[in-house]
Amino acid sequence: MTPDFRQPQRQSPIGVIVMFADTARHFVRGLGPFFVIYLLKPNAMNGLVVAGIAAALFITICIGAFLRWRNFTFYLDDANEEFVISEGVFNKSRTVIALDKIQQVNITQSLIQRIIGVHGLEIDTAGSQTEEAKIKAVTHPLALALKSELLDNEKRQVVSPSADVTPESVEEKPFVSIGLLSLIKVGVTSNYMKTFWLIFVFIVTLYDNLRHFFDDEVLDPDKFDQYVGRQLATNTIAMLFLFFVVLILLINLVRTVVKYFGYRISRQRGSLMLSFGLINTRNTIIKPEKVQLVTITRNYFQKKLNVLGIQIRQATSGQEEHKSQHIDIPGCNEAERDGLLKLLYGVVPEKGLMLRPNWRKLVFSIFLAIVLPLTAFFIVAAKVPMVQQFAFLAGIYAAPIFLVLFFGFRNYRLFIGERFIIKQSGAWDISHEIVEPAKIQAITTSQLFWHKGIDIGYLTLHTAGGNISFALGNFTVIKQHVNMWLYEMESSDVNWM
């Protein structure tokens, strides 16, 4: 039986466990340093005091979790076409969401939720960087029924309490199913630098914390330098480098497989249904008419392996988008990419007229990224003799940066077609950002006074899913197309919000 969402509903009673875990997580995050100090230096505090604090903390978390569950209610207000959530322990709050502003409703399931057999709902609206509201513990049939009610805001119908089948209880066969092999290909061919910096920051933070908790005899920098000076040889450096490469690949692989395992895309009532996740599962709906930007990304290795990544953005606040607003589809092949684009746009976007940037863009980038830093380095080296011994680092820095800037400039293009605008960019990972002129909110053009003589300038397309900028293109051509885009924006009746 489908519940009557017109009456206030509570979450599943067993959801108290989810509330307990969530409340405990916030307490542990705040009191984490206290427990770390006690574990590393148990003699620093009386054991009975610590046990008493832990017991009091446990009771507080239990009471807080129960009150959070008891005070959390949600219902549909048909008269005002709103979804209302009430919550809070001491400070009560009431969240009201207009149904016509809801962009997507995601069904999620963390490890704890999977163990106890409940699901969560995340509601995204236009004009919000993060989820507008979250429901943490409901049964799967109730989650499906509520999602159907929230997303069916264009043709609202009152659901009979005696209905046994919800519109979303029957899903079509997936037309895109990303297998484990495709995820492995993506995992070993992406996010190298991001993972490297995460490892680097982790090691530096760990070393710094260990030095604070232990005496200098344990991590004595002088002893470490002496050991390195005696023992470290060329083969050891090579092994260390190989270790980091393998570690980066392994982290990328595990993270990709765990996050996107079992990725399926199905057609559902004119929309796309996405399901994925090994530990934390996620189900989300994409309405093609509300898609703002589509970005297709691949690098050289991924091209050889016939895989690519797709990122879909729907309407946000127009500020810097929160990552959770991005819908990533990894490991697609070219045929699946074309199938998705046809479902989103009706056709596969074509590139059309190509605009190239002026060579001054490359020169200015080299000046900012290479000339200025090296000039500052050599000025310091001239005054500080100790820095001069690191002069060889200048070449090690300049060579790769120049290659990145050069290939980035060579791949930097703006394609203007009858229905689509496509920006191409990237040095290693080549991205194609696709936008329809009818979904542009505003257009900004600018030209520095010294660029007027050579007729180059800047263009920025503002959309509800983010901005697309193109620098130092032919300004006359840009202005001609801006006039046409402004006309399309004014005359279009596309409902993309």
Secondary structure, DSSP 8 states (H G I E B T S, - for coil): ----TTS-B---GGGHHHHHHHHHHHHHHHHHHHHHHHHH-GGGS-HHHHHHHHHHHHHHHHHHHHHHHHT-EEEEETTTTEEEEEE-SSS-EEEEEEGGGEEEEEEEE-HHHHHHT-EEEEEEETT-SS-SEEEEEE-HHHHHHHHHHHH--SS-----TT----TTSS----SEEE-HHHHHHHHTSS-HHHHHHHHHHHHHHHHHHHHHHS-TTTS-HHHHHHHHHHH--HHHHHHHHHHHHHHHHHHHHHHHHHHHTTEEEEEETTEEEEEE-SSSEEEEEE-GGGEEEEEEEE-HHHHHHT-EEEEEEE---SSS--GGGEEEEEEE-HHHHHHHHHHHHSS-----EEE---THHHHHHHIIIIIHHHHHHHHHHHH-HHHHTTTTHHHHHHHHHHHHHHHHHHH-EEEE-SS-EEEEE-SSSEEEEEE-GGGEEEEEEE--GGGTTTTEEEEEEEETTEEEEEEEEEHHHHHHHHHHHHHHHHH------
